[in-house]
Amino acid sequence: MLFLIAVLLAIFVLPAPWGLVAVAVAATIEVTETLVFLWWSRRKGATVGVESLVGKKGIVVTGLWPEGQVRVSGELWRARYRGGCEVGAAVIVRAVDGLVLEVEPA
């Protein structure tokens, strides 16, 4: 849009050398803006699904002997830890097996 305005100004309003300057500046701004937008949109993809839980911290709700429940990101999940954990212990999700989280103490 800025480029179109600069072209119209160059044709109808601005004197000879300044019309070209306005078009060049507008074109530079438009190209830079487009490149920044593309970079910003490709920075990081959305993380969805149970795989996004890997690495997050949780709290044991029912004892893990070896299976129980943990609360991760406000949701209850079935979890497994072979060594066992008491209620209230902090854990970190290390893997996902189906809908069962493999955890270890934090």
N, C-alpha and C positions, 0 to 999 in steps of 0.2 A: 504494500500500500504506500509506504514511504517513497519507494522508487517511482511509482506512478505520479505521485504529487510532485516529485522533483522534476520529472519529465515535463509535466504540464507547466510548472514554473519556468523551466528552461525555454520552452517554446513561446509562452505568452507574456511573461513578466520580466525575467532577468535579462540583463545585457549579455552580450556574446561570451566573454570568458567565464562569467559567473554561472551561467547556465550549465556549462560542462562540469564545473566544479561541483555544483549541487547534485547533478546526476551521478558523478563518480562517488561522492560521499554517501549518497543514499544507497547506491549499489553495494558499497563496502559494508554499510550497516546491515543491509538486508542479508548479505551472504554470511556475515559474522553471526547474526542472530539465528539464522538457520543452522549453522554448524554447532553453535552452543546448544540449541534445542535438541539436535540429534545426539550430541554427547550426553546431555542430561537424561534423555529418555532411555539410553542404553547402559546407564551406569550399573544398575543391579536389577536382576529379574525378581519377580514376586516369588516368595517362598510359600508354598501351599502344601497341604497334606500332612500326614504324620511324620514325614521325613524332616519337616521343619522343627520338630521337637528335639532332635538330636542336639545335645549341648546345653539344653535349658535346665534350669534348676527346678526342683519340686520338693514337696513335703510328703512324708509317708503318712497316710491316713489310717490304714490297717496294716499291722505288722507284716513284713516281708519274710515269710518262713516257708519256702522260698518265694511264694507269690502272695501278693496283696494288692492294695490300691495306693496310688500316689496322686497328689493334686499338682498338675503342671499347667501353668497359664490359666488358672481358674477352672480347669476341667479335671474330672476324676478319670484316671486311666488304670487298667490292670497293669501291674508291673512285676518284674521278677529280679531277685538278687539272691544268688546262691549262698552268700555268707549270712544273710538274714539282717534285718534292720528293725528297730523299735519304732513305735508310733511317734511322730513329731520329728524324726531325723531328716536332715536335708540330704537330698540325693541329686545326682546329675544323670540325665538320660544319655546313654552311650550308644544304643542301637534300638531298632524297632523290628519286632518279629511278629508280623501280622498286625494285630491290634494290641499286643503286649509289649510294654516298654522294658528294655533291658537297662537296669540302672546300677549305679554304684554310689557309695557315700560321697558326699561333697567334701 
